[in-house]
Amino acid sequence: MDYVMFAQLLGDVGFPVAITIYLLLNMEAKIERLESTIHTLAESKESDDMER
């Protein structure tokens, strides 16, 4: 999202909605990384359970 598009969005829908969209877009990578970590932990737990 470039600055001009963000500024136009801000004028059209208001500050709270624009900030919400901005935060959701920026947090997407963090959510994907968290999902990957949870998946890795689940696999690790399964392999530990099989060894017992």
OpenMM code with the backbone's topology and positions (N, CA, C; nanometers):
from openmm import Vec3, app, unit

residues = "MET ASP TYR VAL MET PHE ALA GLN LEU LEU GLY ASP VAL GLY PHE PRO VAL ALA ILE THR ILE TYR LEU LEU LEU ASN MET GLU ALA LYS ILE GLU ARG LEU GLU SER THR ILE HIS THR LEU ALA GLU SER LYS GLU SER ASP ASP MET GLU ARG".split()
positions = [
    Vec3(0.0851, -0.1167, 0.0000),
    Vec3(0.0000, 0.0000, 0.0000),
    Vec3(0.0898, 0.1231, 0.0000),
    Vec3(0.0767, 0.2031, -0.1017),
    Vec3(0.1601, 0.3223, -0.1087),
    Vec3(0.0958, 0.4385, -0.0324),
    Vec3(0.1719, 0.5445, -0.0159),
    Vec3(0.1298, 0.6587, 0.0659),
    Vec3(0.0062, 0.7275, 0.0091),
    Vec3(-0.0002, 0.7442, -0.1224),
    Vec3(-0.1130, 0.8140, -0.1846),
    Vec3(-0.2422, 0.7359, -0.1620),
    Vec3(-0.2344, 0.6053, -0.1813),
    Vec3(-0.3520, 0.5210, -0.1611),
    Vec3(-0.3966, 0.5244, -0.0149),
    Vec3(-0.2994, 0.5211, 0.0765),
    Vec3(-0.3309, 0.5266, 0.2190),
    Vec3(-0.3955, 0.6601, 0.2551),
    Vec3(-0.3449, 0.7696, 0.1997),
    Vec3(-0.4012, 0.9020, 0.2270),
    Vec3(-0.5435, 0.9130, 0.1736),
    Vec3(-0.5686, 0.8579, 0.0556),
    Vec3(-0.7030, 0.8603, -0.0012),
    Vec3(-0.7982, 0.7762, 0.0840),
    Vec3(-0.7526, 0.6613, 0.1282),
    Vec3(-0.8330, 0.5755, 0.2144),
    Vec3(-0.8667, 0.6466, 0.3446),
    Vec3(-0.7703, 0.7158, 0.3988),
    Vec3(-0.7900, 0.7913, 0.5226),
    Vec3(-0.9003, 0.8958, 0.5053),
    Vec3(-0.9002, 0.9642, 0.3932),
    Vec3(-1.0025, 1.0651, 0.3677),
    Vec3(-1.1393, 1.0054, 0.3424),
    Vec3(-1.1432, 0.8876, 0.2818),
    Vec3(-1.2710, 0.8257, 0.2462),
    Vec3(-1.3407, 0.7586, 0.3644),
    Vec3(-1.2696, 0.6819, 0.4429),
    Vec3(-1.3354, 0.6004, 0.5458),
    Vec3(-1.3024, 0.6410, 0.6878),
    Vec3(-1.2089, 0.7273, 0.7052),
    Vec3(-1.1786, 0.7745, 0.8390),
    Vec3(-1.0574, 0.7089, 0.9006),
    Vec3(-1.0061, 0.7760, 0.9997),
    Vec3(-0.8827, 0.7347, 1.0659),
    Vec3(-0.8899, 0.5961, 1.1296),
    Vec3(-0.9914, 0.5626, 1.2091),
    Vec3(-0.9925, 0.4308, 1.2752),
    Vec3(-0.9914, 0.3137, 1.1773),
    Vec3(-1.0687, 0.3242, 1.0712),
    Vec3(-1.0742, 0.2156, 0.9736),
    Vec3(-0.9417, 0.2044, 0.8993),
    Vec3(-0.8826, 0.3162, 0.8623),
    Vec3(-0.7549, 0.3144, 0.7910),
    Vec3(-0.6450, 0.2527, 0.8768),
    Vec3(-0.6398, 0.2879, 1.0049),
    Vec3(-0.5386, 0.2313, 1.0942),
    Vec3(-0.5611, 0.0821, 1.1130),
    Vec3(-0.6862, 0.0397, 1.1256),
    Vec3(-0.7172, -0.1025, 1.1404),
    Vec3(-0.6690, -0.1814, 1.0197),
    Vec3(-0.6959, -0.1326, 0.9007),
    Vec3(-0.6515, -0.2008, 0.7788),
    Vec3(-0.4992, -0.2053, 0.7727),
    Vec3(-0.4351, -0.0947, 0.8050),
    Vec3(-0.2888, -0.0890, 0.8035),
    Vec3(-0.2290, -0.1917, 0.8996),
    Vec3(-0.2820, -0.1983, 1.0203),
    Vec3(-0.2299, -0.2932, 1.1196),
    Vec3(-0.2541, -0.4375, 1.0778),
    Vec3(-0.3700, -0.4674, 1.0240),
    Vec3(-0.3987, -0.6041, 0.9800),
    Vec3(-0.3045, -0.6481, 0.8682),
    Vec3(-0.2773, -0.5586, 0.7748),
    Vec3(-0.1872, -0.5931, 0.6652),
    Vec3(-0.0445, -0.6153, 0.7151),
    Vec3(-0.0007, -0.5345, 0.8101),
    Vec3(0.1354, -0.5477, 0.8607),
    Vec3(0.1523, -0.6664, 0.9548),
    Vec3(0.0449, -0.7100, 1.0171),
    Vec3(0.0553, -0.8215, 1.1111),
    Vec3(0.0434, -0.9572, 1.0425),
    Vec3(0.0099, -0.9587, 0.9147),
    Vec3(-0.0089, -1.0846, 0.8432),
    Vec3(0.1161, -1.1724, 0.8496),
    Vec3(0.2329, -1.1146, 0.8291),
    Vec3(0.3576, -1.1921, 0.8324),
    Vec3(0.3825, -1.2493, 0.9714),
    Vec3(0.3525, -1.1730, 1.0736),
    Vec3(0.3723, -1.2212, 1.2102),
    Vec3(0.2770, -1.3360, 1.2420),
    Vec3(0.1550, -1.3274, 1.1940),
    Vec3(0.0582, -1.4340, 1.2169),
    Vec3(0.1018, -1.5614, 1.1449),
    Vec3(0.1525, -1.5486, 1.0229),
    Vec3(0.2009, -1.6651, 0.9488),
    Vec3(0.3194, -1.7291, 1.0192),
    Vec3(0.4093, -1.6475, 1.0742),
    Vec3(0.5247, -1.6996, 1.1472),
    Vec3(0.4792, -1.7718, 1.2743),
    Vec3(0.3807, -1.7181, 1.3429),
    Vec3(0.3260, -1.7816, 1.4624),
    Vec3(0.2602, -1.9149, 1.4278),
    Vec3(0.1878, -1.9190, 1.3178),
    Vec3(0.1243, -2.0425, 1.2729),
    Vec3(0.2291, -2.1494, 1.2433),
    Vec3(0.3373, -2.1102, 1.1794),
    Vec3(0.4456, -2.2036, 1.1488),
    Vec3(0.5097, -2.2572, 1.2759),
    Vec3(0.5299, -2.1711, 1.3740),
    Vec3(0.5895, -2.2126, 1.5009),
    Vec3(0.4992, -2.3098, 1.5747),
    Vec3(0.3698, -2.2841, 1.5757),
    Vec3(0.2748, -2.3744, 1.6410),
    Vec3(0.2758, -2.5099, 1.5723),
    Vec3(0.2815, -2.5099, 1.4404),
    Vec3(0.2868, -2.6360, 1.3654),
    Vec3(0.4131, -2.7143, 1.4003),
    Vec3(0.5268, -2.6455, 1.4088),
    Vec3(0.6534, -2.7099, 1.4448),
    Vec3(0.6469, -2.7681, 1.5851),
    Vec3(0.5887, -2.6953, 1.6787),
    Vec3(0.5745, -2.7451, 1.8156),
    Vec3(0.4856, -2.8690, 1.8209),
    Vec3(0.3783, -2.8689, 1.7447),
    Vec3(0.2886, -2.9845, 1.7418),
    Vec3(0.3607, -3.1072, 1.6868),
    Vec3(0.4386, -3.0889, 1.5809),
    Vec3(0.5151, -3.2008, 1.5251),
    Vec3(0.6183, -3.2515, 1.6245),
    Vec3(0.6829, -3.1606, 1.6958),
    Vec3(0.7827, -3.1979, 1.7954),
    Vec3(0.7187, -3.2773, 1.9079),
    Vec3(0.6019, -3.2343, 1.9523),
    Vec3(0.5318, -3.3051, 2.0590),
    Vec3(0.4905, -3.4440, 2.0127),
    Vec3(0.4422, -3.4558, 1.8901),
    Vec3(0.4032, -3.5863, 1.8372),
    Vec3(0.5222, -3.6811, 1.8318),
    Vec3(0.6377, -3.6327, 1.7890),
    Vec3(0.7551, -3.7195, 1.7809),
    Vec3(0.8035, -3.7585, 1.9199),
    Vec3(0.7915, -3.6687, 2.0182),
    Vec3(0.8274, -3.7022, 2.1562),
    Vec3(0.7333, -3.8079, 2.2125),
    Vec3(0.6045, -3.7973, 2.1801),
    Vec3(0.5066, -3.8946, 2.2284),
    Vec3(0.5322, -4.0325, 2.1682),
    Vec3(0.5770, -4.0380, 2.0440),
    Vec3(0.6041, -4.1660, 1.9789),
    Vec3(0.7268, -4.2345, 2.0369),
    Vec3(0.8223, -4.1567, 2.0862),
    Vec3(0.9444, -4.2139, 2.1426),
    Vec3(0.9190, -4.2780, 2.2779),
    Vec3(0.8142, -4.2406, 2.3450),
    Vec3(0.7852, -4.2934, 2.4789),
    Vec3(0.7128, -4.4228, 2.4744),
] * unit.nanometer
topology = app.Topology()
chain = topology.addChain("A")
for resn in residues:
    res = topology.addResidue(resn, chain)
    for name in ("N", "CA", "C"):
        topology.addAtom(name, app.Element.getBySymbol(name[0]), res)
